[in-house]
């Protein structure tokens, strides 16, 4: 048992102490933490919980998505802090049941990131984002279509060898480790900072043939190592779990890339702005890093739908800014490494003829 350590509840209360009228936000984050602990307990049982019972392909994943989604809804709907919730699992906002009071906050979340890897016991996570609303009227779609810079809190849970909760309330990014014996998340990583540059990059190289030229240029320079223009060797990492990738960035630096590509011209981006890109961008920026689509700061992108997807390039500030510069040079036709997009036979921004 750990005594005298800062729990997430104590931390949140202290962070909000000098902000009048924010006690409901603290209560909401404590409810989110309770949901995360319930999810961590359920996931840790694995097949012992019967989740891997025989069934149709993908059935285990569907059951886990339903379980984790319900855990967050049930833990957070009753407290009186929320005007509504939006989940990656739901097509429309979730209304607060009439039996419960409503508040002025909005909670958006992805209950189970990386679920495709559950069957191989790989790390998965939960992402969440909180916005403030002017009143407690029932929330509609338009209430959630806000740029990420308006978030009042964001975080993720990372269910790995230990269960972690990483949180920001706009005063830095802080990590907590679940003490399974005591049942509390304990502050273990205060004021996490992303190094301005680092020699690691993460990208799914199986999609290289679909990348835009600025991304190919950046990755080619990294893989050239000491013999190339960067003058140093880089290591490549790819876990294919957003939370796991971002956590590595927060701990060690580097750059994580899920760029726009031409694999599916109808869906050129993969990560959802509201449920994934927005909260991780806030966490990384609060830790001194940067987060961009390649052409725009992620926190400045205004969503047009609940399920909108955007390219994501985030991590060490110098690396992200370099890659954003490559995009600008390419779009302006000033990049000597590639011909201007005006003269390409096919562009990502044009349909096939």
N, C-alpha and C positions, 0 to 999 in steps of 0.2 A: 504494500500500500504506500502511495506517495502522499506525503503531507506537506503543507506549506508551499505547494507549487501552484502556479497560475492556471486555473481551469479556463475553458473557453467561455463559460458563463461569467466568471469574474472579469475576464479580459474585455468582453463585450460591454459589460456595465461600466467599466473604467473608461473605455474608449468613448462612450456616449455621455459620460457624466457632465461634461461641459457643454452639451448640446441640448437646450431645453426642448421638451416635447418629443424626445426620441426614445422614450422608454418602450413604446410599442415595437420599435425596430429591434431593440434588444430582445424582447420577448419572442419576436418572430424568429430571430436567428437561433435562439435557444430551442425553439420547436423544430427548426430545420436540423439542428444538431441531434435532437432526439430521433428524428427520422433516419439520419445517417447511421446512428448507432444501431437502430433496428435492422437496417439494410446490411451493415457489416456483420451482425450476428447471423442473419439468414444466409448470406453468401459464404460465411466461414464453414458452414455445415456441409456444403457441397452435396454429394450424392446421399449423405446421411439424412438430408431433409427430404429425400425422395424427388428432388428436382430433376434428376437424370433418368427418371423412369422411361421405359421404352415408349416411343410414340413417333409421329410423323416428323420428318426432318424440320428442324427449327422449332419444334414444340417446346423444348426446354427453354430456348431463348424467349419465346413468347410468354411463357409462364413467369420468367424472371422479370421481364419488362412490366407485366401486369402487377406482380408483387411489389416491385420497387416503386412504381408509379402510385399504387394505392398507399404505400407506406408514407410517402410525402403528403399526399392529399389528406389522409386521415390525421396525421400529426399536426398539420398546419391549418386546417379549415375551421377549427373550433375556437381559436384563441381571441378572435375579435380584432386582429391586426390587419386583415387582408380584405381588399375589395374584389379580388379575384386571383386566379392562378392560370398559368399557361404552361402546358407540358409538351415536350417533343412527341409524346405519345398520343396527344389529342389534337383534333383538327380545329376545335374552337376553344375559347377560354372556359375554364371550369368555374361555374358560379358558386359562391359561398352559400351553403344550404340555409334556408330561411330560419332554421332553428338556432342558428348561431349569429352573434353580432358581427358587423363588418367594420373594417378599419380603412385606412387610406393607402395601404401599401399593395404592391403587385409583386407576385413571386413567379418567375419563369424558371423552368428547370428541365434538364435532361436526366431522367432518373437512373439510366444505366448506360454509360458510355463504354464502348469497347466490348459489347456483349457478344460479338461474333467470336471472341476468344475464350469464352467461359468454359467451353468443352475441353480446352487444353490447360485450364487452370492458370491462365494469364491474368495480369492485373486489369481491373476495370474501375470505373469511377462514377461519380454523380457530379453534375455541374448545376449551379444555381445563380440567379441574378435577382436583385431587388430594386424596384423603382418606387418612388413616392408619387402619390396621386393627390390632386387638390381636394378631393372629398371622398366620402365612403360610398358613393353611388355604385351600383353593380358595374363591374368592368367589362367593356367590350373589346373587340379586336383593336380598334384605334388607340385605346389606352396603352397597349403594349408596343405599338409601333414607334418606339422612341430610340434615339441614338444612344449608344453605350456610354457616352460621356455623362448621361443623366442618371446612371446607376448610383444608388446610395450604398450598395454593398454587393459583393460577388464572392464566389468561392467554389471550391470543389472538394469532394471526398475522394480519396485514393485508397482502394482496397487491395493492398499488396501483402508482403510478409508482415507488415504492421499496417494498421488502418490510420490514415492521416486525414486531417481537415486543414485546408489552406484557405485563408479568409482575408478579405480587405474591406474596410469601412471608409476607404479614402484616406487612410493615415498609414500607408505602408502595407506590405504583404507579410502575413504571419502564419506559421505552421504549427499544428497541434498533433500530438500522437495519442492514440487511444490507449489508455491504461486499462487493459481488459479486466484486471482484478478489481480496481476501484470503480470502473465504469465511467470514467471521465476523460475527456480530451484535455491533455496537458500541453501548455505552451512549451515547445521544444525548439522552434526555429523562428525566433523573433526577428523582425526587420530583414526579411530575405532580400538579397540583392543579386541581380543578374550582372555578371561581368560585362563591360562594354564590348568586348570582343572575345571570342573563344574559337578553338580549332576543332569544333564538332558541328556537323550539319545532319539534319534528319529529313529524308524525303523518300518517297516510294519510287525507286529508280526503274521499276517495271513499266512506269508510265512515261519514260523519257521521250519516246517518240511523239508524245502528245503535248509536251511542254511548249510554252512560248519561248522564243529565242533568249530573252533576258534571263530566264531561269536556267536554260541550257548553258549560257555563258557563265553564270555564277558557279554552277556545279562543276563545269569543266575546269574552271580555274582552281576550285578546291581539290579536285582529284589529281590535278597536275602536280600538286605538292611543292616541294622545295624547288623543283626545276621550273615551275611556272611563275606567273606574274605575282602571285601572293607570297612566294618565297618561304613557305612553311607547309608542313604536312597537316592534313585534316583527317579526322576519323568520321566515318559515316555511321549513323544510328537510325534504326527504324523499328518501332515497337508496334505501330498501327493501332495504338490506343491513345486518343487525344490527351486524356488526363495524364497518362504515364509520360508522354512526350513533353508536356508542359512542365510537369514536376521536375524532370531532368533539366530542363532549361533553367528553372528557378534555382536549382541546386548547383549546376555546373556551367551554365551559360551555353552559348552556341545559337543555332538558328533552326527552327522547325518550319518546314514548308509544306503546305497543302495548296499548291498554286492552281490558278485557272489552267485548264487544259482543253484539248479538242477531242478527247475520247468520246464524249457525248455532247454534241453541240447544243442540245436542248438543256443540258445541265452541266455547264462548264466548271462549276464549283461544287465542293463536297460538304463543307462544314456550315451548320446553321448559324446565322448571325445572332439570333435572339438567345438561343440555348447553349451555344458553344463558343463562337468567336467573340461575342461581346464580353461575357464574364472572364474568359482567359486573357483577353486583351487588357481589361482593367487590372487584373492581377499582375500581369507582366509589366505594365507601365508603372504601377505602384511600387514595383521592385526595381525600377530604374531601367527596364528594358523598353522595347518598342514593338508595336504591332501594326501591320499594314496589309492592305490587300495587294500591294505592289503599286497601286495608283492612288491610294487614299488611306488615311489613318482609320483603322477599323472602328474606333470609338466615335468617329464622325459620320459613319454610314447610317442613314435613316432607313429602317426596315420598311419594306412595302408589303410584306405578308408575314404571318407567323412562322412559316417554314422557309423563308428566304435563305439561300446559301451564298456564301462569299468566299473568295480566295483568302488564305491565311498565311502570312509570313511573319513570324514573331520570334523574339529572343534578344540576343545581345544587340544593343543599339547600333553600334558601328556596322555590324553585318546586315541588319535589316535596312539601314539607310543606304548601304552600298547597293543592295538588290533593288530598292526603290529607285535609286538613281539609274540603274541599268534599264528599268522599265521606262523611265522618263526619256532617256537617250533613244531607246528603241522607238517609242511612240513619236518622238520629235524628228526621227530620221537622222539623228546625229551620231548614232552608234556605228562606228566603222567596222565592228565585228559582224554586223548583219546588214543586209539591204533594208531599206525603208519598208515598212509594212504596206506603203502605197503601191509597191511594185511586187508584192507577193502574189502568187497565183491564188492562194486561198488564205483567208483571215479568219480568226476565231469570231470576228464580229460580223461575218457574212455567212449566209447559208450556202450549202453546196449548190453549184449551178448544174 
